Amino acid sequence: MKVDSPAPVVQFSDVNFAYEDGFTVLENINFSLEYGEFACLVGPNGGGKTTLLKLMLGLLKPASGSIKVLGETPGRRQANIGYVPQFSKFDAAFPVSVLDVVLMGCLQRSFFWGRYSDEQVAMAHRAINEVGLQGKEHRGFAGLSGGQKQRALIARALVSEPRLLLLDEPTASVDVHGTEQFYNMFEELNQKFTILMVSHDIGFVSRQVRSVLCVRKTLQIHPVSELTGEALQQMYGLDVHLIRHDHRCSDKGHICPHL
Amino acid sequence: MSAFIKDLLELQFLQNAVIAGIFCSIASGVVGTYVVLKRITYIAAAIAHCILGGLGVARYFSVVYDLPWLRPVYGAVFTALASALLIGFISLRAKEREDTVISALWSIGMAIGVLFIFKTPGYNEDLMSYLFGNILMVSREDLYLIGALDLVVVGLTVTFYNQTVAVCFDEEFARTRGVAVEFYYLLLLCLTALTVVLTVSVVGIVMVIALLSLPVAIASRFFDSVWKVMIAAVLLGMLFTLSGLVLSYSPNLPSGALTIVIAGAAYFLTLAWSSLRRSKVQNSSPAAAS
């Protein structure tokens, strides 16, 4: 998808990040994401995936280097980023309906009287249809299955019509069949949005993913190989692609398990 | 019951008590919903205990320096807001262990209150009514103050409803939407502080937290929307305080304590009922399969 702006959607130049105790999480990160990209962020726990996501969202500030998201420093144009966290961190008994949750995506930096307009409610219904939750608008969020909760959170991110979707392990605790449905949905969403997804399925990613960012303190971009393995297909029941592992992410070896 | 109604028509202090119970239930149901959903009951309890310091200091100066305008409740409002903001800033900024700091404030506030009440000339019966509440001592002036606080609490809640609910549900996402999360968090703590002050007059410092959380805990099992939980919690709070007042009247029991016992019993009955229902569902499904 081509948009008038020529700048990349996300650009990291020489970014370093360390926590206050001096522990370096990210070192010398350089990468950019083009419009229409569908990229997958993989790496071990503690490797810096979440930190990278939070830097893009402006929730954390880099120690050095520059980050541009949609041409600006994160924190200014957050309305254009749709962030989808993991559903598992939510209070399982919070009394909100699906529609209530999705409408939260319409909130903006305003201090007073935040009633949702009819237009926003209509947009929320469209987003709910888009993720396949129609008919469940007034169901309680707490009573949904894991996959349905994840869909509701995706709808919440879509409702503000962002240009970049950031998904944090969207298919964690979703079964294989559900995962396939999710990837089909992402493929459709990718027609409209640039997508960056943190994935737990290290080693395998869906065929829709174009490039894979491996992060473990430093970052390497892997192209997705055209190879398809029949054995993998049988094992996963999905049309998976292999990540090329012909070069190393770090001097200690590759972070992804070998196939 | 009939004795209560007969006296209610004649005795002003009883009318005040009924109105106070209704007013307090409004604020405690609304703000209690936020407190439970944001999981800050511990902070609410700390603010409640800090209030004793403000009550004690204000009463001491009022008696010793003969300042009749300085009512203990002003000290309570000041201390509650100050401790709420202090706790808020600590939990937003400092890297200290938050619960340790909150515990320290909790006990320091109480200790200051006990010292000043001890040194205040005259009877110290007030200490008991601060700790355990005495709804029958609520005056007309108190009612005006409680009513005004109610208006502030409900007004702010209605105005900022969507933002505060979003902050309670998912603080991080709200921040990515540009919502001023810190502002709403501090606002929530200030609302909690005001609500705690007006609830103290009904059930006392020690039992405030039960009146804030138990009606919400019951209501949130039955409703899928925050405002419905609020309304249900307000109605339950009224039911508990008024039944506590009526049932304690003839046997001359402390009404605050009875209110909490009733609310607690209702809570555990709800828990038992819903776990019974769950096990019924679980038992019936394997039976159907075999």
Interface residues (C-beta under 8 A of the other chain):
Chain A: E20 L57 G58 L59 Q78 A79 I81 Y83 P85 F90 D91 A93 F94 P95 V96 S97 D100 V101 L103 M104 G105 L107 Q108 R109 F111 F112 W113 G114 R115 Y116 H138 R139 G140 F141 A142 G143 R156 S160
Chain B: L37 R39 K95 T159 F160 Y161 N162 Q163 V165 A166 C168 F169 D170 E172 F173 A174 R175 T176 R177 G178 V179 A180 F183 S220 R221 F223 D224 S225 V226 K228 V229
